[in-house]
Amino acid sequence: MTPKRAQNTDYERLVAQETLILDATERIIELLETTGVSRQELAARLGKSKGFISQLLSGERNMTLRTLADLAYVLGHRVALTTKELAETGQLGEAPSGELSAETPGDQEIRADTPVDAVAEWSDAPVSADAHEYALAA
């Protein structure tokens, strides 16, 4: 693997990590809003401090899958995880068959300058019909 290819792979891996963290955090925040539960109430339901919840939702603290499942559970929900093949999302190289991926407009090439830009592009990608869904158990 060439140094540039390794660098691209590392960048794409970072984007995948940040996307998942952002998606999980945003979903919990949405659940708080729709259920009318405050961060303080969420903390009480989990037996944690409000500071702990604030750190989780700001990305300052690592959110484990168990914690994510617990957060959803105390809000009356369950987390479902959908996966996409990297080739479908345009990651780890070019799109299949030399075609442009769904994330790349046909009239221009885009390479995000920051992980935040890349996350925004990647998270808007459509989910394929054959995506796999897994339920996380607490």
FENTAGI-V62178 format. One record per pair of residues at least 4 apart in sequence whose C-alpha atoms are under 8 Angstrom apart, sorted by the first residue. I is the first residue (numbers start at 1). J is the second residue. D is the distance in whole Angstrom. If there is no record, write none. Layout:
# FENTAGI-V62178
i = [I | I]
j = [J | J]
d = [D | D]
This chain:
# FENTAGI-V62178
i = [1 | 1 | 2 | 3 | 4 | 5 | 6 | 7 | 8 | 8 | 9 | 9 | 10 | 11 | 11 | 12 | 12 | 12 | 13 | 14 | 14 | 15 | 15 | 15 | 15 | 15 | 16 | 16 | 17 | 18 | 18 | 18 | 19 | 19 | 19 | 19 | 20 | 21 | 21 | 21 | 22 | 23 | 24 | 24 | 25 | 25 | 25 | 25 | 25 | 26 | 27 | 28 | 28 | 28 | 28 | 29 | 29 | 30 | 31 | 31 | 31 | 32 | 32 | 32 | 32 | 32 | 33 | 35 | 37 | 37 | 37 | 38 | 39 | 39 | 39 | 39 | 40 | 40 | 40 | 41 | 42 | 42 | 42 | 42 | 42 | 42 | 43 | 43 | 43 | 43 | 43 | 43 | 44 | 44 | 44 | 45 | 46 | 46 | 46 | 48 | 48 | 49 | 50 | 51 | 52 | 52 | 53 | 54 | 55 | 55 | 55 | 56 | 56 | 56 | 56 | 59 | 63 | 63 | 64 | 65 | 65 | 66 | 66 | 67 | 68 | 68 | 69 | 69 | 69 | 69 | 69 | 69 | 70 | 70 | 71 | 72 | 72 | 72 | 72 | 73 | 73 | 78 | 78 | 79 | 79 | 80 | 80 | 80 | 80 | 81 | 81 | 81 | 81 | 82 | 82 | 82 | 82 | 83 | 83 | 83 | 84 | 84 | 84 | 84 | 84 | 84 | 85 | 86 | 86 | 86 | 87 | 87 | 87 | 87 | 87 | 87 | 88 | 88 | 88 | 88 | 89 | 89 | 89 | 89 | 89 | 89 | 90 | 90 | 90 | 90 | 90 | 90 | 91 | 94 | 94 | 94 | 95 | 95 | 95 | 96 | 100 | 100 | 100 | 102 | 102 | 103 | 103 | 103 | 103 | 104 | 104 | 104 | 105 | 105 | 111 | 112 | 112 | 113 | 113 | 114 | 115 | 116 | 117 | 118 | 119 | 120 | 121 | 127]
j = [5 | 6 | 6 | 7 | 8 | 9 | 10 | 11 | 12 | 92 | 13 | 92 | 14 | 15 | 115 | 16 | 91 | 92 | 17 | 18 | 115 | 19 | 115 | 116 | 118 | 119 | 20 | 119 | 21 | 22 | 115 | 119 | 23 | 119 | 122 | 123 | 24 | 25 | 59 | 63 | 26 | 27 | 28 | 68 | 29 | 56 | 57 | 58 | 59 | 30 | 31 | 32 | 57 | 71 | 72 | 33 | 57 | 34 | 35 | 72 | 75 | 36 | 37 | 38 | 39 | 75 | 37 | 75 | 41 | 42 | 75 | 42 | 43 | 50 | 53 | 54 | 44 | 49 | 50 | 45 | 46 | 50 | 53 | 71 | 74 | 75 | 47 | 48 | 49 | 50 | 52 | 53 | 48 | 49 | 50 | 74 | 70 | 71 | 74 | 52 | 53 | 53 | 54 | 55 | 56 | 61 | 57 | 58 | 59 | 60 | 61 | 60 | 61 | 62 | 63 | 63 | 67 | 68 | 68 | 69 | 136 | 70 | 138 | 71 | 72 | 79 | 73 | 78 | 79 | 136 | 137 | 138 | 74 | 138 | 75 | 76 | 77 | 78 | 79 | 77 | 78 | 135 | 136 | 135 | 136 | 133 | 134 | 135 | 136 | 133 | 134 | 135 | 136 | 131 | 132 | 133 | 134 | 131 | 132 | 133 | 88 | 89 | 127 | 128 | 131 | 132 | 89 | 90 | 91 | 92 | 91 | 92 | 93 | 94 | 95 | 96 | 95 | 96 | 101 | 128 | 95 | 101 | 102 | 103 | 122 | 125 | 94 | 95 | 96 | 101 | 102 | 103 | 95 | 98 | 100 | 101 | 99 | 100 | 101 | 101 | 104 | 105 | 106 | 125 | 126 | 121 | 122 | 124 | 125 | 108 | 109 | 110 | 109 | 110 | 118 | 117 | 118 | 117 | 118 | 118 | 119 | 120 | 121 | 122 | 123 | 124 | 125 | 131]
d = [6 | 6 | 6 | 6 | 6 | 6 | 6 | 6 | 6 | 8 | 6 | 6 | 6 | 6 | 8 | 6 | 7 | 7 | 6 | 6 | 7 | 6 | 6 | 8 | 7 | 6 | 6 | 8 | 6 | 6 | 7 | 7 | 6 | 5 | 8 | 7 | 6 | 6 | 8 | 8 | 6 | 6 | 6 | 7 | 6 | 8 | 6 | 8 | 8 | 6 | 6 | 6 | 8 | 7 | 7 | 6 | 8 | 6 | 6 | 8 | 7 | 6 | 5 | 7 | 8 | 7 | 7 | 7 | 6 | 7 | 8 | 6 | 6 | 6 | 7 | 8 | 6 | 8 | 5 | 6 | 6 | 8 | 8 | 8 | 7 | 8 | 6 | 5 | 5 | 5 | 8 | 6 | 6 | 7 | 8 | 6 | 8 | 8 | 7 | 6 | 7 | 7 | 6 | 6 | 6 | 8 | 6 | 6 | 6 | 5 | 5 | 6 | 5 | 7 | 6 | 8 | 6 | 6 | 6 | 6 | 8 | 6 | 6 | 6 | 6 | 8 | 6 | 7 | 6 | 7 | 7 | 5 | 6 | 6 | 6 | 6 | 5 | 6 | 7 | 5 | 6 | 7 | 7 | 6 | 6 | 6 | 6 | 4 | 6 | 5 | 5 | 6 | 7 | 6 | 6 | 5 | 7 | 6 | 6 | 7 | 7 | 7 | 7 | 7 | 6 | 7 | 7 | 6 | 5 | 6 | 6 | 7 | 8 | 8 | 6 | 6 | 7 | 8 | 7 | 8 | 8 | 7 | 7 | 7 | 7 | 7 | 6 | 5 | 8 | 5 | 8 | 7 | 8 | 7 | 8 | 8 | 6 | 6 | 5 | 8 | 6 | 8 | 7 | 6 | 7 | 6 | 7 | 8 | 6 | 7 | 7 | 6 | 7 | 8 | 8 | 5 | 5 | 7 | 7 | 6 | 6 | 6 | 6 | 6 | 6 | 7 | 7 | 7]
